[in-house]
């Protein structure tokens, strides 16, 4: 259900990467497909880091963090104000819980939201 961001053709799993019929290839690092394009300017530092990790190939690993249960990831504490305009600006450095909304949707029974 993934497509190449370059040509919009379906991607298929080939070893440790995804590829399309036009041979565009995208790394999968620790189970996460990196579908960013190196020739397109990344607006967030994490995009550039993800591209750098993807270029390492099969030996690549994402940075590991020791986040204790019940605490908020330090990156999220800093970056929350840069999401959704200024809606979360007041939460920078003050979060005690993740601001994940409760969606009032009926049970999906395994169906896909499209």
C-alpha atoms as a printed R data frame, in Angstrom:
    type eleno elety resid chain resno       x      y       z
1   ATOM     1    CA   UNK     A     1   0.000  0.000   0.000
2   ATOM     2    CA   UNK     A     2   3.067  2.247  -0.345
3   ATOM     3    CA   UNK     A     3   4.065  4.069  -3.514
4   ATOM     4    CA   UNK     A     4   7.284  5.702  -4.650
5   ATOM     5    CA   UNK     A     5   7.272  9.442  -3.903
6   ATOM     6    CA   UNK     A     6   9.069  9.939  -7.244
7   ATOM     7    CA   UNK     A     7   6.798  8.120  -9.707
8   ATOM     8    CA   UNK     A     8   3.788  7.004  -7.634
9   ATOM     9    CA   UNK     A     9   4.264  3.353  -8.650
10  ATOM    10    CA   UNK     A    10   3.683  0.621  -6.071
11  ATOM    11    CA   UNK     A    11   6.620 -0.361  -3.893
12  ATOM    12    CA   UNK     A    12   7.540 -3.968  -3.212
13  ATOM    13    CA   UNK     A    13   9.879 -5.373  -0.574
14  ATOM    14    CA   UNK     A    14  13.290 -6.450  -1.897
15  ATOM    15    CA   UNK     A    15  15.690 -7.623   0.842
16  ATOM    16    CA   UNK     A    16  16.058 -4.621   3.177
17  ATOM    17    CA   UNK     A    17  14.603 -1.986   0.837
18  ATOM    18    CA   UNK     A    18  11.479 -1.026  -1.055
19  ATOM    19    CA   UNK     A    19  11.606 -0.676  -4.842
20  ATOM    20    CA   UNK     A    20   9.273  0.237  -7.681
21  ATOM    21    CA   UNK     A    21   9.143 -0.886 -11.330
22  ATOM    22    CA   UNK     A    22  11.307  2.128 -12.289
23  ATOM    23    CA   UNK     A    23  13.968  0.889  -9.796
24  ATOM    24    CA   UNK     A    24  13.602  3.759  -7.326
25  ATOM    25    CA   UNK     A    25  14.840  2.289  -4.050
26  ATOM    26    CA   UNK     A    26  14.106  3.311  -0.469
27  ATOM    27    CA   UNK     A    27  15.889  1.983   2.598
28  ATOM    28    CA   UNK     A    28  14.092  0.331   5.490
29  ATOM    29    CA   UNK     A    29  15.855  1.084   8.757
30  ATOM    30    CA   UNK     A    30  14.719 -0.908  11.802
31  ATOM    31    CA   UNK     A    31  11.401 -1.590  10.077
32  ATOM    32    CA   UNK     A    32  10.821  2.059   9.105
33  ATOM    33    CA   UNK     A    33  10.733  2.905   5.375
34  ATOM    34    CA   UNK     A    34  12.659  6.095   4.565
35  ATOM    35    CA   UNK     A    35  10.649  7.627   1.727
36  ATOM    36    CA   UNK     A    36  12.404 11.000   1.732
37  ATOM    37    CA   UNK     A    37  14.076 12.306  -1.421
38  ATOM    38    CA   UNK     A    38  17.694 13.514  -1.128
39  ATOM    39    CA   UNK     A    39  17.284 16.065  -3.938
40  ATOM    40    CA   UNK     A    40  14.364 17.775  -2.171
41  ATOM    41    CA   UNK     A    41  15.200 20.215   0.612
42  ATOM    42    CA   UNK     A    42  14.195 18.803   3.988
43  ATOM    43    CA   UNK     A    43  12.559 21.423   6.193
44  ATOM    44    CA   UNK     A    44  13.257 19.590   9.475
45  ATOM    45    CA   UNK     A    45  16.598 18.416  10.822
46  ATOM    46    CA   UNK     A    46  15.138 14.946  11.414
47  ATOM    47    CA   UNK     A    47  14.556 14.550   7.664
48  ATOM    48    CA   UNK     A    48  18.241 15.175   6.985
49  ATOM    49    CA   UNK     A    49  19.248 12.738   9.731
50  ATOM    50    CA   UNK     A    50  16.926 10.063   8.335
51  ATOM    51    CA   UNK     A    51  18.442 10.467   4.868
52  ATOM    52    CA   UNK     A    52  21.960 10.211   6.288
53  ATOM    53    CA   UNK     A    53  21.069  7.024   8.164
54  ATOM    54    CA   UNK     A    54  19.420  5.550   5.047
55  ATOM    55    CA   UNK     A    55  22.616  6.118   3.037
56  ATOM    56    CA   UNK     A    56  24.556  3.887   5.462
57  ATOM    57    CA   UNK     A    57  22.799  0.847   3.984
58  ATOM    58    CA   UNK     A    58  22.180 -2.480   5.708
59  ATOM    59    CA   UNK     A    59  24.331 -1.644   8.744
60  ATOM    60    CA   UNK     A    60  22.359  1.524   9.515
61  ATOM    61    CA   UNK     A    61  20.745  1.984  12.905
62  ATOM    62    CA   UNK     A    62  18.586  4.757  14.224
63  ATOM    63    CA   UNK     A    63  19.793  6.623  17.310
64  ATOM    64    CA   UNK     A    64  18.735  4.836  20.486
65  ATOM    65    CA   UNK     A    65  17.158  6.736  23.351
66  ATOM    66    CA   UNK     A    66  16.462  5.652  26.898
67  ATOM    67    CA   UNK     A    67  13.043  7.162  27.595
68  ATOM    68    CA   UNK     A    68  11.728  6.060  30.950
69  ATOM    69    CA   UNK     A    69   8.092  4.935  31.238
70  ATOM    70    CA   UNK     A    70   5.831  7.813  32.224
71  ATOM    71    CA   UNK     A    71   8.151 10.491  30.810
72  ATOM    72    CA   UNK     A    72   7.863 12.521  27.623
73  ATOM    73    CA   UNK     A    73  10.515 12.165  24.927
74  ATOM    74    CA   UNK     A    74  12.829 15.229  25.145
75  ATOM    75    CA   UNK     A    75  12.555 15.808  21.381
76  ATOM    76    CA   UNK     A    76   8.766 15.949  21.663
77  ATOM    77    CA   UNK     A    77   9.062 18.327  24.647
78  ATOM    78    CA   UNK     A    78  11.110 20.735  22.472
79  ATOM    79    CA   UNK     A    79   9.391 20.265  19.102
80  ATOM    80    CA   UNK     A    80   5.729 20.261  20.168
81  ATOM    81    CA   UNK     A    81   5.512 24.038  19.680
82  ATOM    82    CA   UNK     A    82   6.513 23.685  16.014
83  ATOM    83    CA   UNK     A    83   3.549 21.467  15.221
84  ATOM    84    CA   UNK     A    84   0.097 22.611  14.194
85  ATOM    85    CA   UNK     A    85   0.895 26.305  14.155
86  ATOM    86    CA   UNK     A    86   0.990 27.844  17.626
87  ATOM    87    CA   UNK     A    87  -1.684 25.570  19.075
88  ATOM    88    CA   UNK     A    88   0.825 23.653  21.236
89  ATOM    89    CA   UNK     A    89   3.364 26.449  21.840
90  ATOM    90    CA   UNK     A    90   2.343 26.765  25.491
91  ATOM    91    CA   UNK     A    91   3.306 23.093  26.072
92  ATOM    92    CA   UNK     A    92   7.001 23.432  25.155
93  ATOM    93    CA   UNK     A    93   8.990 21.923  28.021
94  ATOM    94    CA   UNK     A    94   5.852 21.526  30.173
95  ATOM    95    CA   UNK     A    95   4.215 18.368  28.845
96  ATOM    96    CA   UNK     A    96   3.143 15.753  31.357
97  ATOM    97    CA   UNK     A    97   1.334 13.601  28.764
98  ATOM    98    CA   UNK     A    98   1.283 13.290  24.980
99  ATOM    99    CA   UNK     A    99  -1.457 15.454  23.383
100 ATOM   100    CA   UNK     A   100  -3.122 12.615  21.482
101 ATOM   101    CA   UNK     A   101  -6.791 13.332  20.861
102 ATOM   102    CA   UNK     A   102  -9.464 10.760  21.532
103 ATOM   103    CA   UNK     A   103 -11.221 10.122  18.238
104 ATOM   104    CA   UNK     A   104 -14.889  9.270  18.489
105 ATOM   105    CA   UNK     A   105 -14.994  6.625  15.803
106 ATOM   106    CA   UNK     A   106 -16.893  3.365  15.788
107 ATOM   107    CA   UNK     A   107 -14.909  0.148  16.245
108 ATOM   108    CA   UNK     A   108 -13.072 -0.649  13.011
109 ATOM   109    CA   UNK     A   109 -13.160 -4.430  13.338
110 ATOM   110    CA   UNK     A   110  -9.889 -4.669  11.400
111 ATOM   111    CA   UNK     A   111 -10.963 -2.386   8.551
112 ATOM   112    CA   UNK     A   112  -8.706  0.236   6.976
113 ATOM   113    CA   UNK     A   113  -9.441  3.960   7.175
114 ATOM   114    CA   UNK     A   114  -9.108  5.473   3.719
